[in-house]
Amino acid sequence: MGASTVLEMKNIEKDYFGNKVLKGINLTVKEGEIHALLGENGAGKSTLMNILFGMPVIHSTGGFNGEVILDGKPVQLKSPKEAMEAGIGMVHQEFMLIPGFTITENIKLNREITKNNMLSRILGPSLKSLDMEQMNKDARKALDTLGIGIDEWMKIAGLPVGYMQFVEIAREIDKSNIKLLVFDEPTAVLTESEADTLLEAMRKIAASGIAILFITHRLDEVINVADNITILRDGELVATLKKEESNVMQLAELMVGRKIDKLGKDKDIQQKTSDEVIMRIKNMEVAMPGEEVKGIDLDIKKGEIIGLGGLAGQGKIGIANGIMGLYPASGEVELEDRKIELNNPNASLKNGLAFVSEDRRGVGLLLDTSIELNIAITAMQSQRKFLNHFLCFDQMDGKTVREHAMKMIEDLDIRCRGPQQITRRLSGGNQQKVCIARALTLNPNILFVSEPTRGIDIGAKKLVLDLLVKLNKEFGMTIVMTSSELGELRSICDRIAIITEGKIECILEPEASDAEFGLAMAGGYKKLHSKEAI
Protein backbone atom coordinates (compact mmCIF):
# COMPACT_ATOMS: atom_id res chain seq x y z
CA MET A 1 0.00 0.00 0.00
CA GLY A 2 1.47 3.37 -1.04
CA ALA A 3 2.09 6.34 1.23
CA SER A 4 -0.81 8.73 1.73
CA THR A 5 -0.83 12.11 0.02
CA VAL A 6 0.00 15.01 2.35
CA LEU A 7 -0.27 17.91 -0.10
CA GLU A 8 -1.98 18.53 -3.42
CA MET A 9 -1.89 21.88 -5.20
CA LYS A 10 -4.24 21.78 -8.18
CA ASN A 11 -4.23 24.14 -11.17
CA ILE A 12 -2.72 27.02 -9.18
CA GLU A 13 -2.82 30.35 -10.98
CA LYS A 14 -1.66 33.74 -9.73
CA ASP A 15 -1.26 37.13 -11.31
CA TYR A 16 0.11 40.41 -10.01
CA PHE A 17 -1.72 43.36 -11.55
CA GLY A 18 -2.31 41.58 -14.86
CA ASN A 19 1.08 39.85 -15.01
CA LYS A 20 0.49 36.09 -14.75
CA VAL A 21 3.27 34.52 -12.68
CA LEU A 22 1.76 31.04 -12.15
CA LYS A 23 -0.06 29.30 -14.98
CA GLY A 24 -1.90 26.20 -13.83
CA ILE A 25 0.66 24.53 -11.53
CA ASN A 26 0.00 21.03 -10.14
CA LEU A 27 2.08 19.60 -7.29
CA THR A 28 1.63 16.44 -5.21
CA VAL A 29 3.75 15.46 -2.19
CA LYS A 30 3.34 12.17 -0.29
CA GLU A 31 4.06 11.22 3.31
CA GLY A 32 7.76 10.57 3.88
CA GLU A 33 8.71 11.87 0.43
CA ILE A 34 11.49 14.35 -0.38
CA HIS A 35 10.15 16.32 -3.34
CA ALA A 36 12.54 18.76 -5.03
CA LEU A 37 11.18 21.96 -6.56
CA LEU A 38 13.49 23.48 -9.17
CA GLY A 39 13.49 26.60 -11.31
CA GLU A 40 15.46 29.73 -12.15
CA ASN A 41 14.90 33.09 -10.48
CA GLY A 42 11.42 34.23 -11.47
CA ALA A 43 10.20 30.72 -12.31
CA GLY A 44 7.41 30.98 -9.71
CA LYS A 45 8.77 28.87 -6.85
CA SER A 46 8.52 31.60 -4.22
CA THR A 47 5.01 32.61 -5.26
CA LEU A 48 3.86 28.98 -5.09
CA MET A 49 5.30 28.64 -1.58
CA ASN A 50 3.76 31.97 -0.52
CA ILE A 51 0.38 30.55 -1.54
CA LEU A 52 1.02 27.34 0.40
CA PHE A 53 2.11 29.25 3.51
CA GLY A 54 -0.78 31.75 3.40
CA MET A 55 1.49 34.78 3.07
CA PRO A 56 -0.28 38.18 3.24
CA VAL A 57 1.23 39.31 -0.08
CA ILE A 58 -0.95 36.76 -1.86
CA HIS A 59 -4.24 37.83 -0.29
CA SER A 60 -3.50 41.56 -0.49
CA THR A 61 -3.02 41.26 -4.27
CA GLY A 62 -6.26 39.49 -5.16
CA GLY A 63 -5.64 35.95 -3.96
CA PHE A 64 -5.14 33.02 -6.34
CA ASN A 65 -7.06 30.51 -8.41
CA GLY A 66 -6.84 26.77 -7.85
CA GLU A 67 -7.09 24.43 -4.89
CA VAL A 68 -4.81 23.50 -1.98
CA ILE A 69 -5.58 20.12 -0.41
CA LEU A 70 -3.93 19.05 2.85
CA ASP A 71 -4.42 15.50 4.12
CA GLY A 72 -7.23 15.02 1.63
CA LYS A 73 -9.18 18.12 2.71
CA PRO A 74 -9.37 21.45 0.84
CA VAL A 75 -7.90 24.29 2.92
CA GLN A 76 -7.83 28.06 2.58
CA LEU A 77 -4.81 29.24 4.53
CA LYS A 78 -5.05 32.97 5.14
CA SER A 79 -1.89 33.46 7.20
CA PRO A 80 1.39 31.75 8.17
CA LYS A 81 -0.14 31.13 11.62
CA GLU A 82 -2.93 29.08 10.03
CA ALA A 83 -0.37 27.20 7.92
CA MET A 84 1.70 26.33 11.00
CA GLU A 85 -1.41 25.21 12.89
CA ALA A 86 -2.25 22.96 9.90
CA GLY A 87 1.16 21.26 10.21
CA ILE A 88 3.20 23.11 7.57
CA GLY A 89 6.67 24.28 8.54
CA MET A 90 9.03 26.42 6.50
CA VAL A 91 12.77 26.99 6.79
CA HIS A 92 13.30 30.35 5.11
CA GLN A 93 16.41 31.63 3.34
CA GLU A 94 16.45 34.63 5.68
CA PHE A 95 17.08 33.68 9.29
CA MET A 96 14.28 34.39 11.78
CA LEU A 97 16.23 34.00 15.00
CA ILE A 98 16.62 36.25 18.06
CA PRO A 99 20.37 36.82 18.58
CA GLY A 100 20.17 37.45 22.34
CA PHE A 101 18.25 34.20 23.02
CA THR A 102 19.79 30.75 23.48
CA ILE A 103 19.36 27.98 20.93
CA THR A 104 16.75 26.33 23.16
CA GLU A 105 14.83 29.58 23.58
CA ASN A 106 14.77 30.10 19.81
CA ILE A 107 13.66 26.53 19.14
CA LYS A 108 10.86 26.75 21.73
CA LEU A 109 9.78 30.34 21.04
CA ASN A 110 5.96 30.63 21.40
CA ARG A 111 5.83 26.92 22.36
CA GLU A 112 7.48 27.17 25.77
CA ILE A 113 7.00 24.39 28.33
CA THR A 114 6.07 25.57 31.82
CA LYS A 115 5.89 23.97 35.25
CA ASN A 116 4.26 24.81 38.56
CA ASN A 117 6.07 26.54 41.38
CA MET A 118 5.04 27.65 44.84
CA LEU A 119 3.55 30.95 43.65
CA SER A 120 1.62 29.45 40.72
CA ARG A 121 0.01 26.88 42.99
CA ILE A 122 -1.32 29.68 45.18
CA LEU A 123 -1.92 32.56 42.75
CA GLY A 124 -2.69 30.76 39.50
CA PRO A 125 -1.10 29.33 36.33
CA SER A 126 -0.05 32.72 34.92
CA LEU A 127 2.90 32.62 37.35
CA LYS A 128 4.24 29.25 36.18
CA SER A 129 7.97 29.14 35.44
CA LEU A 130 9.73 27.82 32.36
CA ASP A 131 10.66 24.14 32.47
CA MET A 132 14.14 24.71 31.08
CA GLU A 133 15.23 21.14 31.78
CA GLN A 134 12.51 19.69 29.52
CA MET A 135 12.95 22.43 26.91
CA ASN A 136 16.67 21.72 26.76
CA LYS A 137 15.98 18.01 26.35
CA ASP A 138 13.63 18.67 23.42
CA ALA A 139 16.11 21.05 21.80
CA ARG A 140 18.90 18.50 22.26
CA LYS A 141 16.78 15.80 20.59
CA ALA A 142 16.09 18.05 17.57
CA LEU A 143 19.77 18.98 17.25
CA ASP A 144 20.83 15.33 17.52
CA THR A 145 18.40 14.43 14.73
CA LEU A 146 20.29 16.91 12.56
CA GLY A 147 23.66 15.54 13.68
CA ILE A 148 24.80 18.85 15.18
CA GLY A 149 26.99 18.67 18.29
CA ILE A 150 26.43 22.21 19.49
CA ASP A 151 25.33 23.02 23.05
CA GLU A 152 21.68 23.98 23.27
CA TRP A 153 22.35 26.63 25.94
CA MET A 154 24.58 28.75 23.65
CA LYS A 155 23.28 32.09 22.42
CA ILE A 156 22.58 32.67 18.73
CA ALA A 157 24.71 35.82 18.58
CA GLY A 158 28.16 34.95 17.28
CA LEU A 159 27.26 31.51 15.89
CA PRO A 160 28.49 30.67 12.37
CA VAL A 161 25.75 31.04 9.76
CA GLY A 162 25.77 27.30 9.12
CA TYR A 163 24.79 26.60 12.72
CA MET A 164 22.08 29.26 12.53
CA GLN A 165 20.60 27.39 9.58
CA PHE A 166 20.51 24.16 11.59
CA VAL A 167 18.79 25.95 14.50
CA GLU A 168 16.10 27.15 12.05
CA ILE A 169 15.54 23.56 10.96
CA ALA A 170 15.63 22.20 14.53
CA ARG A 171 12.85 24.62 15.49
CA GLU A 172 10.60 23.19 12.79
CA ILE A 173 11.21 19.50 13.45
CA ASP A 174 10.61 20.05 17.18
CA LYS A 175 6.96 20.87 16.43
CA SER A 176 4.69 17.96 17.31
CA ASN A 177 2.09 18.52 14.55
CA ILE A 178 4.47 18.88 11.59
CA LYS A 179 3.29 17.08 8.41
CA LEU A 180 5.07 18.98 5.66
CA LEU A 181 8.39 20.80 5.89
CA VAL A 182 9.51 23.28 3.23
CA PHE A 183 13.26 23.81 2.89
CA ASP A 184 14.02 26.99 0.90
CA GLU A 185 17.67 26.85 -0.30
CA PRO A 186 18.78 25.33 3.05
CA THR A 187 22.34 24.54 1.92
CA ALA A 188 23.09 27.96 0.41
CA VAL A 189 25.02 29.10 3.51
CA LEU A 190 26.48 25.71 4.45
CA THR A 191 29.92 24.29 3.82
CA GLU A 192 30.15 21.06 1.83
CA SER A 193 30.42 18.90 4.95
CA GLU A 194 27.55 20.76 6.64
CA ALA A 195 25.43 20.29 3.50
CA ASP A 196 26.14 16.54 3.58
CA THR A 197 25.06 16.46 7.24
CA LEU A 198 21.85 18.28 6.38
CA LEU A 199 20.98 15.94 3.51
CA GLU A 200 21.43 12.97 5.84
CA ALA A 201 19.17 14.69 8.39
CA MET A 202 16.54 15.23 5.68
CA ARG A 203 16.52 11.49 5.01
CA LYS A 204 15.95 10.83 8.73
CA ILE A 205 13.13 13.38 8.88
CA ALA A 206 11.44 11.86 5.81
CA ALA A 207 11.85 8.36 7.23
CA SER A 208 9.80 9.50 10.26
CA GLY A 209 6.88 10.18 7.89
CA ILE A 210 7.24 13.94 7.42
CA ALA A 211 6.94 15.11 3.81
CA ILE A 212 9.66 17.50 2.59
CA LEU A 213 9.55 20.09 -0.19
CA PHE A 214 13.18 20.84 -1.09
CA ILE A 215 13.81 24.08 -3.02
CA THR A 216 17.39 24.28 -4.26
CA HIS A 217 19.54 25.16 -7.25
CA ARG A 218 22.19 22.53 -6.43
CA LEU A 219 21.29 19.74 -8.81
CA ASP A 220 23.75 17.20 -7.44
CA GLU A 221 21.93 17.45 -4.07
CA VAL A 222 18.61 16.83 -5.83
CA ILE A 223 19.92 13.65 -7.43
CA ASN A 224 21.43 12.65 -4.09
CA VAL A 225 18.42 13.05 -1.83
CA ALA A 226 15.12 13.66 -3.70
CA ASP A 227 12.50 11.02 -4.53
CA ASN A 228 10.58 13.11 -7.06
CA ILE A 229 11.31 16.37 -8.86
CA THR A 230 9.07 19.18 -10.15
CA ILE A 231 10.52 21.84 -12.46
CA LEU A 232 9.00 25.27 -13.07
CA ARG A 233 9.99 27.70 -15.80
CA ASP A 234 8.48 31.14 -16.42
CA GLY A 235 5.49 30.31 -14.22
CA GLU A 236 4.69 27.04 -16.01
CA LEU A 237 5.06 23.41 -14.98
CA VAL A 238 7.79 21.96 -17.23
CA ALA A 239 8.06 18.43 -15.83
CA THR A 240 7.43 16.18 -12.84
CA LEU A 241 9.63 13.10 -12.80
CA LYS A 242 11.20 10.50 -10.54
CA LYS A 243 14.86 10.82 -9.62
CA GLU A 244 15.61 7.52 -11.33
CA GLU A 245 14.28 8.89 -14.61
CA SER A 246 16.63 11.87 -14.69
CA ASN A 247 20.20 13.10 -14.31
CA VAL A 248 21.95 16.40 -13.60
CA MET A 249 22.35 17.31 -17.28
CA GLN A 250 18.67 16.75 -18.06
CA LEU A 251 17.54 18.72 -15.01
CA ALA A 252 19.81 21.62 -15.97
CA GLU A 253 18.40 21.71 -19.48
CA LEU A 254 14.79 21.53 -18.29
CA MET A 255 15.38 24.30 -15.75
CA VAL A 256 17.04 26.76 -18.12
CA GLY A 257 15.96 25.72 -21.61
CA ARG A 258 13.88 28.21 -23.54
CA LYS A 259 13.64 29.79 -26.92
CA ILE A 260 16.27 32.52 -27.16
CA ASP A 261 14.97 35.50 -29.13
CA LYS A 262 17.67 37.40 -30.98
CA LEU A 263 17.26 40.77 -29.36
CA GLY A 264 20.51 42.33 -30.39
CA LYS A 265 23.61 41.14 -32.16
CA ASP A 266 23.50 39.51 -35.55
CA LYS A 267 26.26 36.96 -35.25
CA ASP A 268 26.80 36.87 -39.02
CA ILE A 269 27.69 40.52 -39.41
CA GLN A 270 29.16 41.56 -36.06
CA GLN A 271 32.78 42.58 -35.91
CA LYS A 272 35.38 40.33 -34.31
CA THR A 273 36.00 41.19 -30.67
CA SER A 274 39.54 42.39 -29.88
CA ASP A 275 41.83 40.18 -27.80
CA GLU A 276 43.25 43.30 -26.13
CA VAL A 277 42.47 43.33 -22.40
CA ILE A 278 41.13 46.71 -21.27
CA MET A 279 40.47 45.76 -17.62
CA ARG A 280 41.94 43.14 -15.30
CA ILE A 281 40.18 42.24 -12.07
CA LYS A 282 42.33 40.31 -9.60
CA ASN A 283 41.21 38.56 -6.41
CA MET A 284 38.38 41.01 -5.91
CA GLU A 285 36.12 40.77 -2.87
CA VAL A 286 33.08 42.96 -2.24
CA ALA A 287 31.10 43.20 1.01
CA MET A 288 27.70 43.89 -0.55
CA PRO A 289 24.99 42.43 1.70
CA GLY A 290 23.21 39.60 -0.08
CA GLU A 291 25.55 39.82 -3.10
CA GLU A 292 29.01 39.21 -1.64
CA VAL A 293 31.93 38.71 -4.01
CA LYS A 294 34.45 36.26 -2.57
CA GLY A 295 37.50 36.52 -4.79
CA ILE A 296 37.17 36.76 -8.57
CA ASP A 297 39.70 37.10 -11.38
CA LEU A 298 38.38 38.36 -14.70
CA ASP A 299 39.87 39.91 -17.85
CA ILE A 300 37.56 42.19 -19.85
CA LYS A 301 38.40 42.58 -23.53
CA LYS A 302 38.30 45.88 -25.34
CA GLY A 303 35.13 46.38 -27.38
CA GLU A 304 33.22 43.36 -26.08
CA ILE A 305 29.88 42.97 -24.33
CA ILE A 306 30.57 40.61 -21.45
CA GLY A 307 27.71 39.31 -19.35
CA LEU A 308 27.68 38.56 -15.62
CA GLY A 309 24.95 36.02 -14.86
CA GLY A 310 23.86 33.68 -12.09
CA LEU A 311 21.12 33.16 -9.55
CA ALA A 312 20.04 35.81 -7.06
CA GLY A 313 22.34 36.34 -4.09
CA GLN A 314 25.35 34.69 -5.71
CA GLY A 315 27.44 37.85 -6.08
CA LYS A 316 26.97 38.99 -9.68
CA ILE A 317 25.44 42.33 -8.63
CA GLY A 318 28.30 42.99 -6.22
CA ILE A 319 31.01 43.11 -8.89
CA ALA A 320 30.05 46.39 -10.60
CA ASN A 321 29.00 47.96 -7.28
CA GLY A 322 32.41 47.11 -5.82
CA ILE A 323 34.39 48.43 -8.81
CA MET A 324 32.41 51.68 -8.72
CA GLY A 325 33.08 52.13 -4.99
CA LEU A 326 29.51 51.79 -3.73
CA TYR A 327 30.36 48.93 -1.34
CA PRO A 328 33.61 48.05 0.47
CA ALA A 329 35.94 46.16 -1.86
CA SER A 330 39.45 44.71 -1.85
CA GLY A 331 41.73 43.27 -4.51
CA GLU A 332 43.06 44.93 -7.65
CA VAL A 333 41.37 46.51 -10.66
CA GLU A 334 43.59 47.64 -13.54
CA LEU A 335 42.35 49.73 -16.46
CA GLU A 336 44.80 49.72 -19.38
CA ASP A 337 47.68 48.94 -16.98
CA ARG A 338 46.87 51.65 -14.43
CA LYS A 339 45.38 50.73 -11.08
CA ILE A 340 41.99 52.11 -10.08
CA GLU A 341 41.61 53.11 -6.45
CA LEU A 342 38.85 51.03 -4.88
CA ASN A 343 36.27 52.37 -2.42
CA ASN A 344 36.34 55.74 -4.16
CA PRO A 345 33.44 56.38 -6.58
CA ASN A 346 35.01 59.62 -7.80
CA ALA A 347 38.23 57.80 -8.76
CA SER A 348 36.22 55.27 -10.78
CA LEU A 349 34.40 58.04 -12.64
CA LYS A 350 37.62 59.98 -13.31
CA ASN A 351 39.17 56.82 -14.79
CA GLY A 352 36.48 56.59 -17.46
CA LEU A 353 34.06 54.14 -15.87
CA ALA A 354 30.30 54.68 -15.85
CA PHE A 355 27.58 52.73 -14.07
CA VAL A 356 23.86 52.19 -14.58
CA SER A 357 22.63 50.83 -11.23
CA GLU A 358 20.22 47.93 -10.81
CA ASP A 359 18.19 50.22 -8.51
CA ARG A 360 17.25 53.04 -10.87
CA ARG A 361 14.58 54.52 -8.62
CA GLY A 362 16.54 54.28 -5.37
CA VAL A 363 20.07 55.03 -6.61
CA GLY A 364 20.06 55.79 -10.31
CA LEU A 365 17.70 58.77 -10.59
CA LEU A 366 16.73 62.02 -8.93
CA LEU A 367 13.05 61.26 -9.40
CA ASP A 368 11.71 64.71 -8.59
CA THR A 369 14.23 66.48 -10.81
CA SER A 370 14.09 67.22 -14.54
CA ILE A 371 15.34 64.87 -17.24
CA GLU A 372 18.01 67.36 -18.29
CA LEU A 373 19.48 67.71 -14.81
CA ASN A 374 19.46 63.94 -14.29
CA ILE A 375 21.43 63.52 -17.51
CA ALA A 376 24.01 66.20 -16.70
CA ILE A 377 24.53 66.05 -12.95
CA THR A 378 27.21 63.34 -12.66
CA ALA A 379 29.31 64.90 -15.43
CA MET A 380 28.96 68.27 -13.69
CA GLN A 381 30.18 66.87 -10.38
CA SER A 382 33.00 64.58 -11.54
CA GLN A 383 34.18 66.18 -14.78
CA ARG A 384 33.18 69.84 -14.30
CA LYS A 385 31.17 69.76 -17.52
CA PHE A 386 28.26 72.16 -18.19
CA LEU A 387 29.66 74.76 -15.79
CA ASN A 388 30.57 78.44 -16.22
CA HIS A 389 33.15 79.87 -13.84
CA PHE A 390 32.05 83.28 -12.58
CA LEU A 391 34.24 85.11 -10.06
CA CYS A 392 34.65 82.50 -7.28
CA PHE A 393 31.62 80.49 -8.23
CA ASP A 394 30.69 77.75 -10.67
CA GLN A 395 27.34 78.20 -12.31
CA MET A 396 25.42 75.67 -14.39
CA ASP A 397 25.36 76.48 -18.10
CA GLY A 398 21.64 75.94 -18.60
CA LYS A 399 21.79 76.41 -22.37
CA THR A 400 24.47 73.72 -22.85
CA VAL A 401 22.66 71.35 -20.50
CA ARG A 402 19.44 71.84 -22.44
CA GLU A 403 21.13 71.30 -25.82
CA HIS A 404 22.87 68.16 -24.62
CA ALA A 405 19.66 66.78 -23.09
CA MET A 406 17.77 67.41 -26.34
CA LYS A 407 20.44 65.50 -28.26
CA MET A 408 20.33 62.54 -25.84
CA ILE A 409 16.52 62.48 -25.94
CA GLU A 410 16.66 62.27 -29.72
CA ASP A 411 19.56 59.78 -29.91
CA LEU A 412 18.08 57.41 -27.31
CA ASP A 413 14.45 57.97 -28.31
CA ILE A 414 13.41 58.98 -24.78
CA ARG A 415 9.63 59.40 -24.93
CA CYS A 416 8.84 62.54 -22.95
CA ARG A 417 7.23 65.98 -23.15
CA GLY A 418 10.60 67.69 -23.11
CA PRO A 419 13.89 67.97 -21.17
CA GLN A 420 12.22 69.79 -18.29
CA GLN A 421 9.78 66.95 -17.53
CA ILE A 422 10.10 65.43 -14.03
CA THR A 423 11.77 62.03 -14.29
CA ARG A 424 9.29 60.33 -11.92
CA ARG A 425 6.54 60.76 -14.54
CA LEU A 426 8.34 58.74 -17.21
CA SER A 427 7.66 55.07 -17.92
CA GLY A 428 10.14 52.51 -16.58
CA GLY A 429 11.77 52.02 -19.97
CA ASN A 430 12.26 55.76 -20.47
CA GLN A 431 13.61 56.15 -16.93
CA GLN A 432 16.17 53.48 -17.79
CA LYS A 433 17.17 55.40 -20.90
CA VAL A 434 17.72 58.52 -18.79
CA CYS A 435 20.08 56.47 -16.58
CA ILE A 436 21.96 55.33 -19.68
CA ALA A 437 22.05 58.90 -21.03
CA ARG A 438 23.64 60.10 -17.79
CA ALA A 439 26.28 57.35 -18.04
CA LEU A 440 27.00 58.13 -21.71
CA THR A 441 27.44 61.81 -20.91
CA LEU A 442 30.63 60.78 -19.10
CA ASN A 443 32.07 59.41 -22.39
CA PRO A 444 33.15 56.21 -20.59
CA ASN A 445 35.79 53.70 -21.61
CA ILE A 446 33.74 50.96 -19.96
CA LEU A 447 30.00 51.02 -19.25
CA PHE A 448 28.71 48.83 -16.41
CA VAL A 449 24.96 48.15 -16.57
CA SER A 450 23.18 46.13 -13.89
CA GLU A 451 19.75 44.59 -14.52
CA PRO A 452 19.05 47.03 -17.39
CA THR A 453 15.62 45.57 -18.18
CA ARG A 454 14.31 44.99 -14.66
CA GLY A 455 10.74 46.18 -14.24
CA ILE A 456 10.11 47.32 -17.81
CA ASP A 457 7.81 45.87 -20.45
CA ILE A 458 8.90 43.60 -23.29
CA GLY A 459 8.90 46.35 -25.90
CA ALA A 460 11.05 48.63 -23.76
CA LYS A 461 13.38 45.70 -23.03
CA LYS A 462 14.13 45.28 -26.71
CA LEU A 463 14.78 49.01 -27.12
CA VAL A 464 17.23 49.06 -24.19
CA LEU A 465 19.08 45.95 -25.36
CA ASP A 466 19.25 47.20 -28.94
CA LEU A 467 20.67 50.47 -27.59
CA LEU A 468 23.46 48.61 -25.77
CA VAL A 469 24.30 46.71 -28.96
CA LYS A 470 24.34 49.98 -30.93
CA LEU A 471 26.74 51.59 -28.44
CA ASN A 472 29.00 48.58 -28.68
CA LYS A 473 28.85 48.09 -32.44
CA GLU A 474 28.88 51.67 -33.69
CA PHE A 475 31.02 53.33 -31.02
CA GLY A 476 33.17 50.39 -29.93
CA MET A 477 32.13 50.82 -26.29
CA THR A 478 33.10 48.06 -23.88
CA ILE A 479 30.04 46.99 -21.91
CA VAL A 480 29.77 44.82 -18.78
CA MET A 481 26.14 43.75 -18.40
CA THR A 482 24.87 42.12 -15.21
CA SER A 483 21.48 40.43 -15.53
CA SER A 484 19.27 37.76 -14.00
CA GLU A 485 17.73 37.24 -17.44
CA LEU A 486 19.92 34.57 -19.01
CA GLY A 487 18.10 34.79 -22.34
CA GLU A 488 18.97 38.48 -22.63
CA LEU A 489 22.63 37.85 -21.86
CA ARG A 490 22.78 35.12 -24.47
CA SER A 491 21.14 37.36 -27.05
CA ILE A 492 23.66 40.23 -26.98
CA CYS A 493 26.85 39.18 -25.14
CA ASP A 494 30.11 37.91 -26.59
CA ARG A 495 30.93 35.97 -23.42
CA ILE A 496 29.02 35.23 -20.22
CA ALA A 497 30.65 34.73 -16.81
CA ILE A 498 28.41 32.77 -14.45
CA ILE A 499 28.85 33.76 -10.79
CA THR A 500 28.16 31.14 -8.12
CA GLU A 501 28.73 31.61 -4.39
CA GLY A 502 30.69 34.79 -4.96
CA LYS A 503 33.13 33.32 -7.48
CA ILE A 504 33.28 32.71 -11.22
CA GLU A 505 31.97 29.22 -11.92
CA CYS A 506 32.88 29.40 -15.60
CA ILE A 507 32.83 31.63 -18.67
CA LEU A 508 30.60 30.38 -21.50
CA GLU A 509 29.91 31.37 -25.07
CA PRO A 510 26.29 32.48 -25.59
CA GLU A 511 25.80 29.51 -27.94
CA ALA A 512 26.68 27.00 -25.18
CA SER A 513 23.96 24.47 -24.43
CA ASP A 514 21.09 25.03 -22.01
CA ALA A 515 22.47 22.16 -19.94
CA GLU A 516 25.86 23.84 -19.56
CA PHE A 517 24.25 27.10 -18.43
CA GLY A 518 21.99 25.23 -16.04
CA LEU A 519 24.92 23.34 -14.54
CA ALA A 520 26.95 26.53 -14.19
CA MET A 521 24.13 28.38 -12.41
CA ALA A 522 23.62 25.38 -10.13
CA GLY A 523 27.32 25.37 -9.21
CA GLY A 524 27.98 21.99 -10.82
CA TYR A 525 29.99 22.98 -13.89
CA LYS A 526 33.47 22.94 -12.33
CA LYS A 527 32.74 19.75 -10.42
CA LEU A 528 31.54 17.89 -13.51
CA HIS A 529 34.40 19.06 -15.72
CA SER A 530 37.03 18.31 -13.08
CA LYS A 531 35.70 14.73 -12.92
CA GLU A 532 35.87 14.47 -16.70
CA ALA A 533 39.47 15.69 -16.63
CA ILE A 534 40.35 12.89 -14.22
Disulfide bonds with the S-S distance in Angstrom:
none
